[in-house]
Amino acid sequence: YFRAASIREGKMAVVEYKQGNKTGGKTGKAKEGTQNGTYLEFEPDVSIFGKYEFNMEYVEKRLWNYAYLNPGLLLKCNGKDYFSKNGIEDLLLNEMGKSTKPLYNMFNYKGENLEFVLTHTPSLDKYVYSFVNGQSTEDGGTHVTSFLDGLTKGVNSFYKKEYDEKDVCGGLLCALKIGLDNPMFTSQTKNKLGNVEIRAPIIKEVQLAIDDWLRHNPDVAGSLEDKIIKNQKARNEINSVTEKQIREAEKSVMLKIQKLKDC
C-alpha cells in the first residue's frame, strides 16, 4: 500500500496504490491554513518482501542527512521531527558532541556548486562526511581526494611550506557537498564518486578559499599551524616505533630461517 499527498498554495492532490494498482486519487482545495508539503505513507507487500522490519537507525541517519543538506526543511517520520537550521555545520556539531572541542571556529564556505564546513580537533583521525546531489558518498571519491589536495595546497600556499597532507588533515573534521549535472558513481550503491573532470576545478576553488580564509583569520592560522606541527611530531614518533618493530621482527625471522639470511 502506498499513499502520497501534495499540498501547494492551498491546492491538494492525493493518489493511492495497492499491490501495484492505482486504487484512488483526487485533487481539490486544501484545508485553510495547511502548509505546503508532501506526505508519504506506505506498507511493504509481504507477498514480495516476506516478513520484514525497518532498520530505523539507518532510516533516521538518512533523514538527518537530508535535513542537514536542506537547511530549513522540516521532515517528519513516525511523529519525530528532523530539522536543521545551519545545514552541514549542524552535522559536524552533532558528530563532535559536547565532549569534543574544536581547535578553532568552523570555516563555512559556500560556492556555486561546492560547499564545505571544516575545523580540526585534538585527535589525529580524519573524518570527512561527503555528499553528491544529496546522496551520501561514504566511500568518498574524486570530490573528497580533490578537496583534500586543495586544502593541503591552500595551507602550504599560505604558510609557504611543504607540509604533508597527512599532517594537514590529521584531526580534520569536515562536511563536504557538491552538485553535479552528470555524476558517475563507481557502484550501484552510489557510495563513491568517479568523475575525474572535477579534480582541477575543486582543487583550485578549495585552495583559493583556504588561503583567503587564513589571511583574514590570523588567530586561526596560528592554531592550525600548531596542530600541523604536532601532527608531524606524532607521526614521526609513530613511524620510528613502527620501523623499530619491523627491524626486530626481521631479525627474529632471520634467526629462525637460516636459509633466508642472505635475503
C-alpha positions in Angstrom: 0.0 0.0 0.0 1.2 3.5 -0.9 -0.3 6.9 -0.5 1.1 10.3 -1.5 -0.4 13.7 -0.8 1.0 17.0 -2.1 -0.1 20.5 -0.9 0.9 23.6 -2.7 -0.5 27.1 -2.3 -3.9 25.9 -1.0 -4.3 23.1 -3.5 -4.1 19.4 -2.8 -3.5 16.2 -4.8 -3.7 12.7 -3.4 -3.0 9.3 -5.0 -3.2 5.8 -3.6 -1.9 2.4 -4.9 -2.2 -1.1 -3.7 -0.1 -4.1 -4.9 0.9 -2.0 -7.9 -2.6 -0.9 -9.0 -4.0 2.6 -8.6 -6.9 2.5 -6.1 -7.8 6.1 -5.7 -6.8 9.7 -6.3 -8.3 13.2 -6.1 -7.4 16.8 -6.4 -9.0 19.8 -4.7 -8.7 22.6 -2.2 -6.7 22.0 0.9 -7.9 22.9 4.4 -7.4 26.6 5.1 -4.0 27.3 6.8 -2.4 24.0 5.7 1.3 24.5 4.9 3.0 23.4 1.7 4.5 20.0 1.9 4.4 16.3 0.8 3.1 13.4 2.8 4.1 9.8 2.1 2.7 6.7 3.7 3.5 3.1 2.7 3.4 -0.5 3.8 5.6 -3.1 2.1 3.9 -6.1 0.3 4.6 -9.2 2.4 3.9 -11.3 -0.8 7.1 -9.8 -2.2 9.2 -8.9 0.9 8.0 -11.6 3.3 8.4 -10.9 6.9 10.1 -7.6 7.2 11.2 -4.9 9.7 12.6 -1.4 9.3 16.1 -0.6 10.4 15.2 2.7 12.0 18.8 3.6 12.9 19.6 3.6 9.2 16.4 5.4 8.3 17.0 8.1 10.9 20.6 8.6 9.7 19.3 9.2 6.1 16.6 11.6 7.3 19.1 13.6 9.3 21.4 13.8 6.2 18.5 15.2 4.1 17.8 17.7 6.9 21.4 18.8 7.0 21.6 19.1 3.2 18.4 21.2 3.1 18.5 23.7 6.0 15.1 25.0 6.8 13.3 21.9 5.5 11.2 20.1 8.2 11.0 16.3 7.9 8.6 14.3 10.0 8.8 10.5 10.3 6.6 8.4 12.7 6.0 11.5 14.8 9.6 12.6 15.1 10.9 15.9 13.6 14.2 16.2 11.7 15.2 19.8 11.1 18.5 21.7 10.7 18.9 25.5 10.7 22.6 25.6 9.9 22.9 22.7 7.4 26.1 20.7 7.3 27.5 22.8 10.1 24.9 21.2 12.4 26.1 17.8 11.1 29.7 18.5 12.4 28.4 19.8 15.7 26.3 16.7 16.2 29.2 14.4 15.3 31.6 16.2 17.6 29.1 16.1 20.5 29.7 18.0 23.7 32.8 16.2 24.8 35.0 17.3 21.8 36.1 20.9 21.5 37.2 22.2 18.1 40.6 23.9 17.9 39.1 27.0 16.2 35.8 28.3 14.9 34.4 26.4 12.0 35.1 27.7 8.5 32.0 27.6 6.3 32.4 28.1 2.6 29.6 28.3 0.0 30.4 28.3 -3.7 28.1 27.9 -6.7 28.3 24.0 -6.7 30.6 23.4 -3.7 30.0 23.9 0.0 32.1 22.7 2.9 32.5 23.3 6.6 35.7 22.3 8.4 37.6 22.5 11.7 40.3 20.5 13.5 40.0 18.6 16.7 42.8 17.4 19.1 42.5 13.9 17.5 44.8 12.5 14.8 41.9 10.9 13.0 40.4 12.5 9.9 36.6 12.5 9.3 35.1 13.7 6.0 31.3 13.5 5.5 30.7 13.9 1.8 27.6 14.2 -0.4 26.9 14.5 -4.1 23.5 15.8 -5.2 22.0 14.9 -1.8 23.5 11.4 -1.9 25.8 10.3 0.9 29.2 9.1 -0.5 30.5 7.2 2.5 33.4 5.7 0.4 34.4 9.2 -0.8 35.7 9.6 -4.4 37.3 12.2 -6.6 35.5 15.1 -4.9 36.9 14.1 -1.5 40.5 13.5 -2.7 40.3 16.7 -4.7 39.1 18.6 -1.7 42.0 17.3 0.5 44.5 18.2 -2.2 43.1 21.7 -2.4 43.1 22.0 1.4 46.8 21.0 1.5 47.8 23.3 -1.3 45.9 26.2 0.3 47.7 25.6 3.6 51.1 25.3 2.0 50.5 28.4 -0.1 49.6 30.5 2.9 52.5 29.2 5.2 54.9 28.9 2.3 55.8 25.4 3.5 55.5 21.9 2.1 53.5 20.2 4.8 52.5 16.6 4.2 48.7 16.1 3.5 48.7 13.6 6.4 49.8 16.3 8.8 47.5 18.9 7.4 44.5 16.6 7.6 45.3 14.9 11.0 42.3 15.8 13.2 40.3 17.3 10.3 36.6 17.2 10.8 34.8 18.2 7.6 31.4 18.1 5.8 31.5 18.5 2.1 28.7 18.6 -0.5 28.8 19.3 -4.3 26.3 19.5 -7.1 27.0 17.8 -10.4 25.0 17.6 -13.7 26.3 14.1 -14.6 27.6 12.3 -11.6 29.3 9.0 -12.3 29.4 6.6 -9.3 31.7 3.5 -9.1 28.9 1.2 -7.9 25.1 0.9 -7.8 25.1 1.9 -4.2 26.4 5.3 -5.2 28.8 5.4 -2.3 31.8 6.6 -4.3 32.1 9.3 -6.9 34.3 8.6 -10.0 34.2 11.9 -12.1 37.8 12.8 -12.9 37.0 16.1 -14.7 36.0 17.8 -11.4 39.5 17.4 -9.8 41.2 20.5 -11.1 38.2 22.9 -10.5 37.7 21.7 -6.9 41.4 21.8 -6.1 41.7 25.4 -7.3 38.5 26.6 -5.6 39.4 25.0 -2.3 43.0 26.2 -2.4 41.9 29.8 -3.0 39.2 29.6 -0.3 41.6 28.2 2.3 44.3 30.7 1.5 41.9 33.7 1.7 40.4 32.4 5.0 43.7 32.1 6.7 44.8 35.5 5.6 41.7 37.0 7.2 41.9 34.9 10.4 45.5 35.2 11.8 44.4 33.5 15.1 43.1 30.5 13.3 46.2 30.4 11.2 48.3 30.2 14.3 46.2 27.4 15.9 46.2 25.4 12.6 49.9 25.5 12.2 50.5 24.5 15.8 48.2 21.5 15.1 50.1 20.6 11.9 53.4 20.7 13.7 52.1 18.5 16.5 50.8 16.0 13.9 54.2 16.0 12.3 55.9 15.1 15.6 53.3 12.5 16.5 53.6 10.8 13.0 57.4 10.8 13.2 57.2 9.1 16.6 54.8 6.5 15.4 56.9 5.8 12.3 60.1 5.4 14.4 58.4 2.9 16.7 56.9 1.0 13.7 60.3 0.8 11.9 61.9 -0.5 15.1 59.3 -3.2 15.5 59.8 -4.2 11.8 63.5 -4.5 12.2 63.1 -6.6 15.3 60.6 -8.8 13.6 63.0 -9.2 10.6 65.9 -10.2 12.9 63.6 -12.8 14.5 62.7 -14.3 11.2 66.3 -14.4 10.0 67.4 -16.3 13.1 64.6 -18.8 12.8 65.1 -19.4 9.0 68.8 -19.7 8.3 68.4 -20.1 4.5 66.8 -16.5 4.3 69.8 -14.8 6.0 71.3 -13.7 2.7 68.0 -12.3 1.5 
